[in-house]
Amino acid sequence: MDASPGTRFPTSDGNPKTPTNMNPQRLLQAAVLVLSVQTTQAQSSTFAAVDTHVLFRSMRNSPEQPVIINAQRIDLVNARFESCISKKEARYFRVTTPVPDGFLVRVMTLDGAVRMTGACADAAAKMPNGPFHYYDDGGTLRAEGRYVNGLKSGIWHRYDDRGAALSDKEYDGLDWQGEEVKLGMTSMSAQPEVIAEK
């Protein structure tokens, strides 16, 4: 969406307004209107059609509220790519797109640079499940591997800031309790049992 000086957006009262005198909610509505007209565009370009700086400013007022645009869920996330609840920690967009076997997830900067791509089992992107790729601010691939049911599994390839391979790291898909048992720090019999209430 072009928000250059003199650009006018439709409003519910029929009087076009410029971006400087519209409140953030109106800007968001204008972005949604533009996107709804462009439903025939490819999935990868749907989010790109939005003025991300305007959308980011609008979403920062309620960072815990996702926005849905053409079946894509857009959340604000912090530097660790986790959902944020305060506007101070909002740093990136997380765009979640439904696909037949789950959800494709991309974390992107305001300028559209990809920081992470992956697959999740849920729309909120809390259960990573599939291949993941992580990139630095310059777009260099820094790590790639697979999650299985929310846990890193198999061989993860790591790279330095120039893209040169570092030593790989192997994960066995265990959570912390499983790691404790594997390392002999505890045993399964030492794990507390859950007693059902009668």
Residue pairs with C-beta under 8 A, 6 or more apart in sequence:
1 30
1 31
1 34
1 49
1 50
1 51
1 54
2 51
3 19
3 51
3 54
5 18
6 18
7 18
7 19
8 16
8 17
8 18
9 16
9 17
9 18
9 19
9 22
9 26
9 27
9 30
9 33
10 16
10 30
10 33
11 17
11 22
11 26
17 26
19 27
19 54
22 30
24 57
24 58
24 61
25 58
27 54
27 55
27 57
27 58
28 55
28 58
28 59
28 67
31 50
31 51
31 54
31 55
31 58
31 69
32 67
32 69
34 49
34 50
35 46
35 49
35 50
35 69
35 70
36 70
38 46
38 49
39 70
41 49
43 72
43 97
46 69
46 70
46 72
47 69
47 72
47 74
47 93
47 95
47 108
48 112
50 69
52 93
52 108
52 110
52 111
52 112
53 110
55 67
55 74
55 93
56 76
56 90
56 93
56 110
59 65
59 67
59 74
59 76
59 90
60 76
60 87
60 90
61 87
63 76
63 84
63 85
63 86
63 87
63 89
63 90
64 83
64 84
64 85
66 73
66 74
66 75
67 73
67 74
68 74
71 97
71 98
72 95
72 96
72 97
73 95
73 96
73 97
73 123
73 124
74 93
74 94
74 95
74 96
75 83
75 93
75 94
75 96
75 124
75 125
76 83
76 84
76 90
76 91
76 92
76 93
76 94
77 83
77 84
77 90
77 91
77 92
77 93
77 94
77 107
78 84
78 89
78 90
78 91
78 92
79 89
79 91
79 92
81 92
81 94
81 107
81 115
81 116
83 94
83 124
84 90
84 91
92 107
92 108
92 109
92 110
92 115
93 107
93 108
93 109
93 110
94 105
94 106
94 107
94 108
94 125
95 105
95 106
95 107
95 108
96 103
96 104
96 105
96 120
96 123
96 124
96 125
97 103
97 104
97 105
97 106
98 123
99 119
102 119
102 120
102 121
102 122
102 129
102 130
103 119
103 120
103 121
103 122
103 123
103 125
104 117
104 118
104 119
105 116
105 117
105 118
105 119
105 120
105 125
105 128
106 114
106 116
106 117
107 114
107 115
107 116
107 117
108 114
108 115
109 115
109 137
113 135
113 137
113 139
114 135
114 139
115 134
115 135
115 136
115 137
116 132
116 133
116 134
116 135
117 132
117 133
118 128
118 130
118 131
118 132
118 133
118 147
119 128
119 129
119 130
119 131
119 132
120 126
120 127
120 128
120 129
120 130
121 127
121 128
121 129
121 149
126 150
127 149
127 150
128 147
128 150
129 147
129 148
129 149
129 150
130 146
130 147
131 144
131 145
131 146
132 143
132 144
132 145
132 146
132 147
133 141
133 143
133 144
134 141
134 142
134 143
134 144
135 141
135 142
136 142
136 161
138 161
140 159
140 161
140 162
140 163
141 159
141 163
142 158
142 159
142 161
143 156
143 157
143 158
143 159
144 156
144 157
145 152
145 153
145 154
145 155
145 156
145 157
145 171
146 152
146 153
146 154
146 156
147 153
148 154
148 173
149 173
151 171
151 173
151 174
151 175
152 171
152 173
153 171
153 172
153 173
154 170
154 171
154 173
155 168
155 169
155 170
155 171
156 168
156 169
156 170
156 171
157 165
157 168
158 165
158 166
158 167
158 168
158 169
159 165
159 166
160 166
172 178
172 182
174 182
177 186
177 191
180 186
181 187
181 188
